[in-house]
């Protein structure tokens, strides 16, 4: 049951949501904030409760999806500041957190003991790399590869459990095979036809907006929405398979 639970949490955020909005506001000195809003379908929350011990699966038998539990887990990460998670109504979450430097956003307390530092000091092994190319000209690079893939889960502490890790695909598996694997896990979800579920699995993506304090001069990958905001829409299956390096970057002139 734990395995289904942790896979369910992942898909609840990236697949079965009516809406997921995540935005990073980046300051020239590398500091900034992340703001998120998530709405989960009621039928999926019901399914999770049917399949798992959702109400008392967290620390001290707490509800793992309760906003106070999510907030408490995030506060264990020394790299995050000003953390706030609220749930105005069942299945709806809003939250925000701050960071002192964007290269630390996917790091955790364990990084301090394993020697993992920011990407600029470790040859780009961090997901995020932020540089000042010349006075007032900054470049943010996003690189996801085999060496740093596990860093993705630092912002979602519940996803670091071995029960979830079990469902990450082996790199020998093909994209169609992995989609079939996910379909098999969730084929009994009530209220969704097979065709609809397969379509959701194929089209599921992680959408992220990055807004800088300045003017974007150049971007690689993604889409410019205006002169200060870039949008990244990354297919979920491609992200989890990461058969090839995933690369995005933007270069901007600060105000």
C-alpha positions in Angstrom: 0.0 0.0 0.0 2.9 2.4 0.7 4.1 2.0 -2.8 0.8 3.0 -4.3 0.6 5.9 -1.9 3.9 7.5 -2.9 3.3 7.0 -6.6 -0.1 8.5 -6.1 1.4 11.6 -4.5 3.6 12.1 -7.5 0.8 11.7 -10.0 -1.6 13.8 -7.9 0.7 16.8 -8.3 1.7 16.3 -11.9 -1.0 14.2 -13.6 -4.4 14.3 -11.9 -4.5 18.0 -11.0 -7.1 20.2 -12.5 -4.4 22.9 -12.3 -0.8 23.2 -11.2 0.9 26.6 -11.3 4.5 27.0 -10.1 6.5 30.2 -10.5 10.0 31.2 -9.5 10.8 34.8 -9.0 14.6 35.3 -9.3 16.6 38.3 -8.1 20.0 39.3 -9.6 21.8 38.1 -6.5 20.4 34.6 -6.9 17.8 34.9 -4.1 14.1 34.6 -4.7 10.8 32.9 -4.1 8.7 30.0 -5.4 4.9 30.3 -5.4 2.6 27.3 -6.2 -1.0 26.5 -6.4 -2.4 23.0 -6.9 -5.9 21.7 -7.2 -6.5 17.9 -7.0 -9.5 16.2 -8.3 -11.9 14.9 -5.6 -12.1 11.4 -7.2 -8.4 11.0 -6.9 -8.2 12.0 -3.3 -11.0 9.5 -2.6 -9.0 6.8 -4.5 -5.9 7.5 -2.4 -7.9 7.2 0.8 -9.4 3.9 -0.4 -5.9 2.5 -1.4 -3.8 3.8 1.5 -3.8 4.7 5.1 -3.6 8.3 4.0 -5.0 9.9 7.2 -2.2 8.6 9.5 0.7 7.8 7.2 2.9 10.7 8.2 5.1 11.4 11.2 3.3 10.7 14.5 0.3 9.3 12.5 -0.4 12.7 10.8 -2.2 13.1 7.5 0.6 13.2 5.0 -1.4 15.6 2.7 -2.4 18.0 5.5 -0.9 21.4 4.8 0.7 21.6 8.3 2.5 18.2 7.6 3.8 19.4 4.2 4.9 22.7 5.7 6.7 20.9 8.7 8.6 18.6 6.3 9.7 21.5 4.1 10.9 23.4 7.2 13.4 20.5 7.9 15.3 21.7 4.8 17.9 24.3 5.9 18.1 25.9 2.5 14.5 27.0 2.4 13.0 30.0 4.2 9.7 31.7 4.8 7.7 28.5 4.1 3.9 28.7 4.0 1.5 26.0 2.9 -2.3 26.4 3.1 -5.3 24.5 2.0 -8.4 26.7 1.5 -10.5 23.7 0.8 -10.1 20.0 0.3 -7.8 19.2 -2.6 -6.7 22.8 -3.0 -3.2 23.9 -1.9 -1.4 27.2 -2.1 2.1 27.7 -0.9 5.3 29.8 -1.1 8.9 29.5 0.1 12.0 31.6 -0.2 15.6 30.7 -1.0 18.9 32.6 -0.4 20.4 31.3 -3.6 18.7 29.5 -6.4 21.5 26.9 -6.8 20.5 25.6 -3.3 16.9 25.1 -4.2 17.1 21.4 -4.7 19.7 20.7 -2.0 18.9 19.3 1.4 20.4 18.8 4.9 22.1 15.6 3.6 24.1 17.7 1.1 26.0 19.1 4.0 27.3 15.7 5.1 27.8 14.2 1.6 29.8 17.2 0.4 27.4 18.2 -2.4 27.6 21.9 -3.0 26.2 24.3 -5.5 26.6 23.5 -9.2 29.1 26.3 -9.9 31.5 24.7 -7.4 31.0 21.2 -8.5 31.2 21.4 -12.3 27.5 21.5 -13.0 26.4 18.4 -11.0 23.6 20.4 -9.4 20.3 20.8 -11.3 20.6 24.6 -11.2 23.6 26.7 -12.1 23.5 30.5 -11.8 26.3 32.8 -13.1 27.1 36.4 -13.6 28.7 36.4 -17.1 29.6 40.1 -16.9 28.4 43.1 -14.8 24.6 43.0 -14.9 24.4 39.9 -17.3 23.2 36.7 -15.6 22.6 33.2 -16.8 20.5 30.5 -15.2 21.0 26.9 -16.5 18.8 23.9 -15.7 20.4 20.5 -16.3 18.8 17.2 -15.3 20.9 14.1 -15.8 21.8 10.8 -14.1 24.1 12.4 -11.5 21.6 14.9 -10.2 18.2 13.3 -10.9 17.4 12.5 -7.2 17.7 16.2 -6.3 14.3 16.7 -7.9 12.6 15.2 -4.9 14.2 17.5 -2.3 11.2 19.9 -2.6 8.8 17.0 -2.0 10.1 15.1 1.1 7.4 12.5 0.9 8.7 11.4 -2.5 12.1 10.4 -1.1 10.7 7.2 0.5 11.9 3.9 -0.9 8.3 3.0 -1.7 8.2 5.8 -4.3 11.7 5.2 -5.6 10.6 1.6 -6.5 8.4 3.0 -9.2 11.0 5.1 -10.9 11.7 3.5 -14.3 14.8 1.5 -15.2 16.7 3.2 -18.0 16.4 0.1 -20.1 12.6 0.6 -20.3 11.2 2.4 -23.3 8.7 5.3 -23.1 5.7 3.2 -24.3 6.6 0.5 -21.8 6.8 3.0 -19.0 3.4 4.5 -20.0 2.0 1.0 -19.8 3.5 0.5 -16.4 1.8 3.7 -15.1 -1.4 2.7 -16.8 -1.4 -0.7 -15.0 -0.9 1.0 -11.6 -3.9 3.4 -12.1 -6.2 1.5 -14.4 -8.7 0.9 -11.6 -9.1 4.6 -10.7 -12.8 5.2 -10.6 -14.4 7.7 -12.9 -11.8 7.7 -15.7 -12.1 5.8 -19.0 -9.1 4.0 -20.4 -8.8 6.3 -23.3 -8.8 9.4 -21.0 -6.3 7.9 -18.6 -3.9 7.0 -21.4 -4.2 10.5 -22.8 -3.4 12.0 -19.4 -0.4 9.8 -19.0 0.9 10.9 -22.4 0.2 14.6 -22.0 1.1 15.0 -18.3 3.8 17.7 -17.9 5.5 19.8 -15.3 4.9 23.5 -16.0 7.2 26.2 -14.5 7.4 29.9 -15.0 10.6 31.7 -14.3 10.4 35.5 -13.9 13.6 37.5 -13.6 14.2 41.0 -12.4 15.3 42.3 -15.7 15.1 41.6 -19.5 15.7 38.2 -21.0 18.3 38.4 -23.8 18.4 34.7 -24.8 16.8 31.4 -23.9 17.5 27.8 -24.9 14.4 25.5 -24.7 11.2 26.7 -23.1 9.1 29.6 -24.3 9.3 33.3 -23.7 6.0 34.7 -22.5 7.3 38.3 -22.2 10.7 40.0 -21.8 11.1 38.9 -18.2 9.3 35.5 -18.0 10.1 32.1 -19.5 7.9 29.1 -19.5 9.1 25.5 -19.3 6.7 22.6 -20.0 8.4 19.3 -19.5 6.6 16.0 -20.2 6.4 14.0 -17.0 7.3 10.6 -18.6 10.4 12.2 -20.3 11.4 13.7 -17.0 11.2 10.4 -15.1 12.9 8.4 -17.8 15.7 11.1 -18.3 17.2 8.9 -21.1 19.0 12.0 -22.3 20.2 15.1 -20.5 17.4 17.7 -20.2 18.7 21.2 -20.7 17.2 24.7 -20.4 18.8 28.1 -19.9 18.1 31.8 -20.0 20.4 34.8 -20.1 19.1 38.2 -18.9 20.2 41.7 -18.1 19.2 42.8 -14.6 17.7 46.2 -13.9 
